[in-house]
């Protein structure tokens, strides 16, 4: 059992190097097996196919990111909505959560770079859209409360459209930072302005200033 785990871990480690260098499409299972010192038969003992290996390579970073977001959403859902009268202190928890997400992204920067930019042809190619959908479901409920709606039945098509846009925009903020900030310290410095932009947009939509 220990030997099997060592072999599987070695395959994932070699796959990581191959995927980072070449991306999913151009990565070679033969090279991965060669570098891991195993046969292709051994690889198929642990993984169904190339896509399954790719998912295993990305599983820990994606699971950790999802857990952070889920934890924040769970705590946010427990806070009574107070309409539009939010103070600076009300946003500090959101800001701390944003920092935690950045720390996760930079902890696994190589893996996220691959998943975001080199996953074409794999089942993770649409991972950004899956996170947008996850945020959208949560933010619809948050939007309802902030607008003072009694239920989601009061949401208009325009409401749903703008919440979906803001969900996508929030994901884009983090992917933009990851692409353009060389390390976590720089990312955290830039996050303040980006966070203020996101909050400003949310509050403007809630208040309906136009």
C-alpha positions as CSV (number, residue, x, y, z in Angstrom):
1,X,0.0,0.0,0.0
2,X,2.8,2.4,0.9
3,X,4.6,1.5,-2.3
4,X,1.4,2.2,-4.3
5,X,1.0,5.6,-2.7
6,X,4.7,6.5,-3.4
7,X,4.2,5.5,-7.1
8,X,1.0,7.5,-7.4
9,X,2.5,10.5,-5.8
10,X,5.6,10.2,-8.0
11,X,3.3,10.1,-11.1
12,X,1.4,13.2,-10.0
13,X,4.7,15.0,-9.3
14,X,6.0,14.2,-12.8
15,X,2.7,15.1,-14.3
16,X,2.9,18.4,-12.6
17,X,6.2,19.2,-14.3
18,X,4.9,18.0,-17.7
19,X,1.6,20.0,-17.4
20,X,3.3,23.2,-16.3
21,X,5.8,23.0,-19.1
22,X,3.5,21.9,-22.0
23,X,-0.1,22.3,-20.9
24,X,-2.8,19.6,-21.0
25,X,-3.0,19.1,-24.8
26,X,0.8,18.7,-25.4
27,X,1.6,16.8,-22.3
28,X,2.9,13.3,-23.0
29,X,1.9,10.4,-20.8
30,X,4.9,8.5,-22.1
31,X,7.2,11.3,-20.8
32,X,5.4,11.4,-17.5
33,X,5.8,7.6,-17.0
34,X,9.5,7.7,-18.2
35,X,10.3,10.5,-15.7
36,X,8.4,8.6,-12.9
37,X,10.2,5.4,-13.7
38,X,7.1,3.4,-14.3
39,X,5.3,1.7,-17.2
40,X,2.2,3.1,-18.9
41,X,0.4,0.1,-17.5
42,X,1.3,1.3,-14.0
43,X,-0.2,4.7,-14.8
44,X,-3.5,3.2,-15.9
45,X,-3.6,1.2,-12.7
46,X,-4.0,4.5,-10.8
47,X,-5.6,6.8,-13.4
48,X,-8.3,6.1,-16.0
49,X,-6.8,8.4,-18.6
50,X,-4.9,11.6,-19.1
51,X,-7.8,13.7,-18.0
52,X,-8.1,11.8,-14.7
53,X,-4.4,12.4,-14.1
54,X,-4.9,16.1,-14.8
55,X,-7.8,16.3,-12.4
56,X,-5.6,14.6,-9.7
57,X,-2.8,17.1,-10.4
58,X,-5.3,20.0,-9.8
59,X,-7.5,18.5,-7.1
60,X,-5.7,19.8,-4.0
61,X,-5.5,23.4,-5.1
62,X,-9.1,23.5,-6.4
63,X,-10.5,21.7,-3.3
64,X,-8.7,24.1,-1.0
65,X,-9.9,27.2,-2.9
66,X,-13.5,25.9,-2.9
67,X,-13.3,25.2,0.8
68,X,-12.2,28.8,1.5
69,X,-15.0,30.3,-0.5
70,X,-17.5,27.9,1.0
71,X,-16.4,28.8,4.5
72,X,-16.7,32.5,3.8
73,X,-20.1,32.1,2.2
74,X,-21.4,30.0,5.1
75,X,-20.4,32.7,7.6
76,X,-21.7,35.5,5.4
77,X,-25.1,33.7,5.1
78,X,-25.4,33.8,8.9
79,X,-25.0,37.6,9.1
80,X,-28.4,39.4,9.0
81,X,-28.7,41.7,6.0
82,X,-28.8,45.3,7.0
83,X,-29.9,46.9,3.7
84,X,-27.5,49.3,2.2
85,X,-26.2,50.8,5.5
86,X,-22.9,49.0,5.5
87,X,-19.9,50.5,7.3
88,X,-16.2,50.0,6.7
89,X,-16.1,47.4,9.4
90,X,-18.7,45.4,7.7
91,X,-16.4,44.8,4.7
92,X,-13.3,43.8,6.7
93,X,-14.3,40.1,6.9
94,X,-14.8,40.1,3.1
95,X,-11.4,41.7,2.7
96,X,-9.8,39.1,4.9
97,X,-11.5,36.4,2.9
98,X,-10.1,37.9,-0.3
99,X,-6.6,37.8,1.2
100,X,-7.1,34.1,2.1
101,X,-8.1,33.4,-1.5
102,X,-5.0,35.2,-2.8
103,X,-2.8,33.2,-0.4
104,X,-4.3,30.0,-1.8
105,X,-3.8,31.1,-5.4
106,X,-0.2,32.0,-4.8
107,X,0.5,28.9,-2.8
108,X,-0.4,26.8,-5.8
109,X,0.4,29.5,-8.5
110,X,1.9,27.0,-10.9
111,X,-1.1,24.7,-10.7
112,X,-3.6,27.6,-11.1
113,X,-1.7,29.0,-14.1
114,X,-2.1,25.7,-15.8
115,X,-5.7,25.2,-15.0
116,X,-6.6,28.8,-16.0
117,X,-4.4,29.0,-19.1
118,X,-3.4,25.6,-20.3
119,X,-6.3,23.3,-19.6
120,X,-7.8,23.3,-23.1
121,X,-9.1,19.9,-24.1
122,X,-9.5,18.7,-20.5
123,X,-12.6,18.5,-18.3
124,X,-11.3,21.5,-16.3
125,X,-11.3,23.7,-19.3
126,X,-14.5,25.4,-18.1
127,X,-13.4,25.7,-14.4
128,X,-13.7,29.5,-14.4
129,X,-17.4,29.3,-15.5
130,X,-18.0,26.7,-12.7
131,X,-16.7,29.2,-10.1
132,X,-18.8,32.0,-11.6
133,X,-21.9,29.8,-11.3
134,X,-21.0,29.0,-7.7
135,X,-20.6,32.6,-6.8
136,X,-23.8,33.5,-8.7
137,X,-26.0,31.2,-6.7
138,X,-24.7,32.7,-3.5
139,X,-24.8,36.3,-4.6
140,X,-28.4,36.1,-5.8
141,X,-29.4,35.4,-2.3
142,X,-27.2,38.2,-1.0
143,X,-28.5,40.6,-3.6
144,X,-32.1,39.7,-2.5
145,X,-31.4,40.6,1.1
146,X,-29.5,43.8,0.3
147,X,-32.3,45.0,-2.0
148,X,-34.9,44.2,0.7
149,X,-36.7,41.6,-1.4
150,X,-38.7,39.0,0.5
151,X,-37.8,36.2,-1.9
152,X,-36.0,35.5,-5.1
153,X,-39.3,35.6,-6.9
154,X,-39.0,39.4,-6.8
155,X,-35.8,39.3,-8.8
156,X,-36.1,40.7,-12.3
157,X,-34.3,39.5,-15.4
158,X,-32.2,42.7,-15.1
159,X,-31.3,41.8,-11.5
160,X,-30.2,38.3,-12.5
161,X,-28.2,39.7,-15.4
162,X,-26.2,42.2,-13.3
163,X,-25.6,39.7,-10.5
164,X,-24.2,37.2,-13.0
165,X,-22.0,39.9,-14.5
166,X,-20.7,40.9,-11.0
167,X,-20.0,37.2,-10.2
168,X,-18.0,36.9,-13.4
169,X,-16.2,40.2,-12.7
170,X,-15.2,39.1,-9.2
171,X,-13.6,35.9,-10.6
172,X,-11.9,38.0,-13.2
173,X,-10.4,40.3,-10.5
174,X,-8.5,37.3,-9.0
175,X,-7.4,35.8,-12.3
176,X,-6.2,39.2,-13.4
177,X,-4.1,39.7,-10.2
178,X,-2.7,36.2,-10.6
179,X,-1.7,36.9,-14.1
180,X,-0.1,40.3,-13.5
181,X,1.4,40.2,-10.0
182,X,4.6,38.4,-9.6
183,X,4.2,37.4,-6.0
184,X,1.8,37.4,-3.0
185,X,3.1,40.6,-1.6
186,X,2.4,42.5,-4.8
187,X,-0.9,40.8,-5.1
188,X,-2.0,41.9,-1.7
189,X,-1.0,45.5,-2.4
190,X,-3.1,45.5,-5.6
191,X,-6.0,43.8,-3.9
192,X,-7.0,46.9,-1.9
193,X,-7.9,48.9,-5.0
194,X,-9.6,46.0,-6.7
195,X,-11.6,45.2,-3.6
196,X,-12.7,48.8,-3.3
197,X,-13.7,48.7,-7.0
198,X,-15.8,45.5,-6.4
199,X,-17.5,47.0,-3.3
200,X,-18.2,50.3,-5.0
201,X,-19.8,48.5,-7.9
202,X,-22.0,46.4,-5.7
203,X,-23.2,49.3,-3.6
204,X,-23.9,51.5,-6.7
205,X,-26.1,48.7,-8.2
206,X,-27.9,48.2,-4.9
207,X,-28.6,51.9,-4.4
208,X,-29.5,52.4,-8.1
209,X,-27.7,55.7,-8.5
210,X,-28.7,56.1,-12.1
